[in-house]
Amino acid sequence: MAISLPFPFIEFCIKGLVLTVQRTITNIDYRNQEHVTFMINSVVEVFGYDAKASYEHSFVYIRQLALSLRTALKQKSKDALNGVLSWPFLVSLKLWG
């Protein structure tokens, strides 16, 4: 569907998929691990359809991860480090890595 519809639809699909993965990984555990892996694989597959849109969205989300990591390293507080060492952050790295 993302391929057959006009131009802006692929960008909506990419954004929707990434946001859905981000919402899902906040409650990750052993029961939904396979579901999250399937969602990550789906995002990667949709990214293969339009390189330009994929690059733009990837850049924004990877930059957000980098800013979170930089903030945690600068603050060196327990809360900041826990945010970087959490499962949602690590699964996000898996998505973009």
HELIX and SHEET records of a PDB file:
HELIX    1   1 PRO A    8  THR A   24  1                                  17    
HELIX    2   2 ILE A   25  ASN A   27  5                                   3    
HELIX    3   3 GLN A   33  PHE A   47  1                                  15    
HELIX    4   4 ALA A   51  GLN A   75  1                                  25    
HELIX    5   5 LYS A   78  VAL A   84  1                                   7    
HELIX    6   6 TRP A   87  TRP A   96  1                                  10    
END                                                                             
